[in-house]
């Protein structure tokens, strides 16, 4: 799974703007020189939850018109005219419903984005399951997306962790165990053993597999 690199930078603490390609409004991006997040949590679906992070996602919505855009494809603006009321438009995060619409219309979207969109929809759909004491069943739409996502995942460590979680959620515990049988980097051994225990217990729940420095958490799924 490719890491989406930051597509902007801040110079001399000045605001950085991109321009909405739909309505032309300036979109102010978060200050990349804000204090680094101190804690990150890695979940068993490879979702990295970072406290107090202002990092935007690759896809978002224009705060002015609501049009969905790709951050890397929005043209940069060296400066922007202040808007009425002194409020700049933000690059707003997409909701799970936004991703559901995109996943339902993949035929109109370039193939390289398909796995990213399916992963984001799955991970956001899992928000209600994070920390839940009891298993929450998949909806028909979530199940269909997960089945298709598993076909797109490769053999990178992050992909295999996602496969193991996805297969457990689909209650295919034998296949989940098989995914975890091939060797992983030694640093992942505690995580792999925990996931195996969950499979043996026929437990479909999401669990936290690491908490601490967000850079270390991110490194675990990029080994």
C-alpha positions as CSV (number, residue, x, y, z in Angstrom):
1,X,0.0,0.0,0.0
2,X,1.6,3.2,-1.1
3,X,2.2,6.0,1.4
4,X,0.5,9.3,0.2
5,X,3.2,11.9,0.7
6,X,2.4,15.4,1.9
7,X,1.6,17.6,-1.1
8,X,2.3,21.0,0.4
9,X,4.7,22.9,2.5
10,X,4.6,26.0,4.7
11,X,7.2,28.7,4.2
12,X,7.8,31.4,6.9
13,X,4.6,30.3,8.7
14,X,2.4,31.8,5.9
15,X,-0.9,30.1,5.1
16,X,-0.8,27.7,2.2
17,X,-3.6,27.6,-0.3
18,X,-4.8,25.3,-3.0
19,X,-7.7,26.2,-5.4
20,X,-10.9,24.2,-5.8
21,X,-11.1,23.1,-9.5
22,X,-14.9,23.2,-9.3
23,X,-15.7,26.6,-7.9
24,X,-12.3,28.3,-7.8
25,X,-12.4,29.0,-4.1
26,X,-9.1,29.1,-2.2
27,X,-8.7,26.2,0.2
28,X,-6.4,26.8,3.2
29,X,-4.4,23.8,4.3
30,X,-3.3,23.0,7.8
31,X,0.0,24.4,9.1
32,X,2.5,21.6,8.5
33,X,4.7,23.2,11.2
34,X,2.2,22.6,13.9
35,X,3.5,20.5,16.9
36,X,3.9,16.8,16.1
37,X,1.3,14.4,17.4
38,X,2.6,12.6,20.5
39,X,0.6,9.4,20.3
40,X,-0.6,7.1,17.6
41,X,-2.7,3.9,17.8
42,X,-2.5,1.2,15.2
43,X,-5.6,-1.0,14.8
44,X,-5.8,-4.5,13.4
45,X,-7.3,-3.2,10.1
46,X,-4.0,-1.2,9.7
47,X,-5.8,2.1,10.5
48,X,-3.4,4.5,12.1
49,X,-5.2,6.8,14.5
50,X,-3.1,9.8,15.4
51,X,-4.2,12.2,18.2
52,X,-4.2,15.9,17.4
53,X,-3.1,15.4,13.8
54,X,-4.0,18.1,11.3
55,X,-2.6,16.1,8.3
56,X,-5.3,16.1,5.5
57,X,-6.3,12.9,3.7
58,X,-5.5,12.4,0.0
59,X,-9.2,13.1,-0.8
60,X,-11.4,15.8,0.7
61,X,-14.2,18.2,0.0
62,X,-14.0,21.9,-0.8
63,X,-15.4,23.8,2.2
64,X,-17.1,26.3,-0.2
65,X,-18.9,24.1,-2.7
66,X,-18.6,20.6,-1.3
67,X,-16.9,19.2,-4.4
68,X,-14.6,16.2,-3.8
69,X,-11.0,16.6,-5.0
70,X,-7.6,15.0,-4.8
71,X,-5.2,17.1,-2.8
72,X,-2.3,16.3,-5.1
73,X,-4.3,17.5,-8.2
74,X,-5.5,20.8,-6.8
75,X,-3.5,23.7,-8.2
76,X,-1.4,25.7,-5.7
77,X,-2.1,29.4,-5.0
78,X,0.7,31.6,-3.8
79,X,-1.8,33.9,-2.1
80,X,-5.6,34.2,-1.7
81,X,-8.0,37.1,-1.4
82,X,-9.6,37.0,2.1
83,X,-13.1,35.7,2.0
84,X,-16.2,37.5,3.2
85,X,-16.3,37.3,7.0
86,X,-12.6,36.5,7.2
87,X,-13.1,32.7,7.1
88,X,-11.0,30.6,4.8
89,X,-12.4,27.4,3.4
90,X,-10.9,24.2,4.6
91,X,-10.1,20.9,2.8
92,X,-12.8,18.9,4.7
93,X,-12.4,15.2,5.3
94,X,-14.7,12.8,3.5
95,X,-17.3,10.9,5.5
96,X,-18.1,7.2,5.4
97,X,-21.2,8.1,3.3
98,X,-19.0,10.0,0.8
99,X,-16.7,7.0,0.4
100,X,-19.7,4.7,0.0
101,X,-20.8,6.8,-3.0
102,X,-17.4,6.7,-4.5
103,X,-17.1,2.9,-4.0
104,X,-20.5,2.5,-5.7
105,X,-19.2,4.4,-8.7
106,X,-15.7,2.9,-9.2
107,X,-16.3,2.4,-12.9
108,X,-16.0,6.2,-13.3
109,X,-12.7,6.3,-11.3
110,X,-9.2,5.4,-12.3
111,X,-8.2,1.9,-11.3
112,X,-5.2,2.9,-9.1
113,X,-7.6,4.6,-6.7
114,X,-9.9,1.6,-6.2
115,X,-7.9,-0.1,-3.4
116,X,-7.4,3.2,-1.6
117,X,-11.2,4.0,-1.7
118,X,-12.2,0.5,-0.6
119,X,-9.7,0.6,2.2
120,X,-10.9,4.0,3.4
121,X,-14.5,3.0,3.3
122,X,-13.7,-0.2,5.2
123,X,-11.7,1.6,7.9
124,X,-14.3,4.4,8.3
125,X,-17.0,1.8,8.5
126,X,-15.1,0.1,11.3
127,X,-15.1,3.3,13.4
128,X,-18.2,2.1,15.2
129,X,-16.4,-1.2,16.0
130,X,-13.3,0.3,17.5
131,X,-13.4,-0.5,21.2
132,X,-16.7,-2.2,21.0
133,X,-17.2,-4.9,23.6
134,X,-19.4,-7.0,21.4
135,X,-19.0,-7.9,17.7
136,X,-21.0,-5.8,15.3
137,X,-22.0,-7.6,12.1
138,X,-21.1,-6.2,8.7
139,X,-23.9,-4.6,6.6
140,X,-24.5,-6.0,3.1
141,X,-22.6,-3.0,1.6
142,X,-19.7,-3.4,4.0
143,X,-19.4,-7.1,3.3
144,X,-19.5,-6.6,-0.5
145,X,-16.8,-3.9,-0.3
146,X,-14.6,-6.1,1.9
147,X,-14.9,-9.1,-0.4
148,X,-13.7,-7.0,-3.3
149,X,-11.0,-5.3,-1.3
150,X,-9.4,-8.6,-0.4
151,X,-9.0,-9.3,-4.1
152,X,-7.0,-6.1,-4.5
153,X,-4.6,-6.5,-1.5
154,X,-1.0,-7.7,-2.1
155,X,1.7,-9.3,0.0
156,X,3.1,-6.3,1.8
157,X,2.9,-6.5,5.6
158,X,0.2,-3.9,5.8
159,X,-1.8,-5.7,3.2
160,X,-1.5,-9.0,4.9
161,X,-2.6,-7.5,8.3
162,X,-5.6,-6.1,6.5
163,X,-6.3,-9.4,4.9
164,X,-6.2,-11.2,8.3
165,X,-8.6,-8.7,9.9
166,X,-10.9,-8.7,6.9
167,X,-11.1,-12.5,6.7
168,X,-11.8,-12.6,10.4
169,X,-14.7,-10.1,9.9
170,X,-15.9,-12.4,7.2
171,X,-15.6,-15.3,9.7
172,X,-13.1,-17.1,7.4
173,X,-10.8,-18.0,10.3
174,X,-8.9,-20.7,8.5
175,X,-8.0,-18.3,5.6
176,X,-7.0,-15.6,8.2
177,X,-4.6,-18.1,9.9
178,X,-3.1,-19.0,6.5
179,X,-2.4,-15.3,5.7
180,X,-0.4,-15.1,9.0
181,X,1.5,-18.3,8.5
182,X,4.1,-16.8,6.1
183,X,7.0,-15.1,7.9
184,X,6.8,-11.5,9.0
185,X,9.5,-9.2,10.2
186,X,10.4,-10.0,13.8
187,X,9.2,-6.5,14.9
188,X,5.7,-7.6,14.0
189,X,5.8,-10.9,16.0
190,X,3.7,-9.6,19.0
191,X,1.1,-8.3,16.6
192,X,0.9,-11.5,14.5
193,X,0.6,-13.7,17.6
194,X,-2.2,-11.6,18.9
195,X,-4.1,-11.8,15.6
196,X,-3.6,-15.6,15.6
197,X,-5.1,-15.8,19.1
198,X,-8.1,-13.8,17.9
199,X,-8.5,-16.2,15.0
200,X,-8.3,-19.3,17.2
201,X,-10.9,-17.8,19.5
202,X,-13.1,-17.0,16.4
203,X,-13.1,-13.4,17.5
204,X,-14.1,-10.9,14.7
205,X,-13.5,-7.7,16.7
206,X,-11.0,-5.0,15.9
207,X,-8.3,-4.5,18.4
208,X,-5.5,-2.0,19.1
209,X,-2.2,-3.7,18.1
210,X,0.2,-0.8,19.0
211,X,0.0,2.5,20.9
212,X,2.9,5.0,21.2
213,X,5.0,7.1,18.9
214,X,3.0,7.6,15.7
215,X,6.1,7.4,13.6
216,X,6.9,4.0,15.0
217,X,3.3,2.9,14.5
218,X,3.5,3.9,10.8
219,X,6.8,2.2,10.4
220,X,5.3,-1.1,11.6
221,X,3.0,-1.3,8.6
222,X,5.7,-0.1,6.1
223,X,8.3,-2.8,7.0
